[in-house]
Amino acid sequence: QVQLVESGGGLVQAGGSLRLSCVASGSISIINAMAWYRQAPGKRRELVATITSGATTTYADSVKGRFTISRDAAKNTVYLQMNSLEPEDTAVYYCNANWGHSRINFWGQGTQVTVSS
């Protein structure tokens, strides 16, 4: 089992920056990968960025060059640095952990990001 707690959301003007944090606890040694997803009102949840246990990162085309996913193993924390934010980035952002041989997904409670134009 894994518990995830996100923080760092808020209201920012277009062009601004925010950094989201996700602290993982529990049986974290067998996490395969961690990711950030987002869900805007009336839309499906979409994958934003992923970082594997080997530190390989991938990004959605819509955020490439603007967002950076990283991790601090000592703090059991994954970050999402979001720069050049656009109103279209407004959503609830969720931290995800893909866990164990069964590849079970665990989710955080979400943090709201609102970008004003």
N, C-alpha and C positions, 0 to 999 in steps of 0.2 A: 504493500500500500504506500501511496505517496500523497502528501498534502502540498498544495500550492497556494501561495498567497501573493497576489499582485498588488502593486502600488505605483504611484507616479502619474496617474491620469489627471486630467484637468481641462481648463479652457485656455486656448491659446489663439492668437491671431494668425492668419495665413502668413506663411513664411517663417513662422517661429519654430521652436524646437521643444521636445519633451523627451524624457527618458523614463521608460517603464522598467520596473524591476519585478522579478518573480523569485521568491524564496521557496525552495523545495525542502521538505523534511520527510522523514520516514525511511523506507527502504530505497534510498536513492542510488545505491551502488549498481543497481541493474537497470538504470534508465538508459534506453537505447538512444533517444534523441529528445530534445525539447524544442518547442515551437511556440510562436505567437500566431493566433488567429484573431480575426475581427468580424463583427457582425453589425451592420448598419440597419436602421429601422426598415422593415419590410424586405430585407435581403437575406440571402443565405450566409451562413458563416463561411468565411474564406481564409485560406492559409496565407499568412503574411511572410513569415520567415522561419527557417528551421536551422538548428545546430545539432549535429550528431555528437555521439560520445567521442568521436575522433576529431571533433572541432570543424568538420566540414559544414559550410553554410550554404543555404539556398534562399532565394527571395522570389516573391511574386513580381512579375514584370512591372506592376504599377508602383512598386516602392524601390526598385533597384536604383542605386545611386543616391537615395535619400535616407533609407533606413539601414541600420547596422545591428545585427544580433551578435551578442557576445556572452561570455560566461566567466564567472569567478568561482572556480572550484572550491577554493578555501572558504567561501561564504555560501556555497550551495545556491548561488544566485545566477539567474540569466537576465540579461538586459536587452531592451530594444531601444536604441537611440534613434529618434525620429527627427529629421531635419527637413527644412523646406516644406513644412506641413501645408496641406491643401484642405479646403472644406470637404473634399471627397474622402478625406481620411477620417472624418467623424464617424465614430463607431464605439461599441464596447469591445475592448481588447481582452482576449483570454489567453492565459498561459496554458500550455499543454505539455504533458510528459507521456512519452511512449515507453512502456515499462515491461521488462521481463521477456521471457521466451514466448509468452502468449501475446505479447505486444498489446497489452491493455492500455487504454488511454485514460489518463486522469486530467481533470480540469480545475483551474482556479475559478474564483467567483466572478472575475471580470472587473475591469476598470474602465470608466468612461473617458473617452477623449473627444473633445469638441473643438473644432477649428472654425473660427469665425472669419468671414470674408471682409 
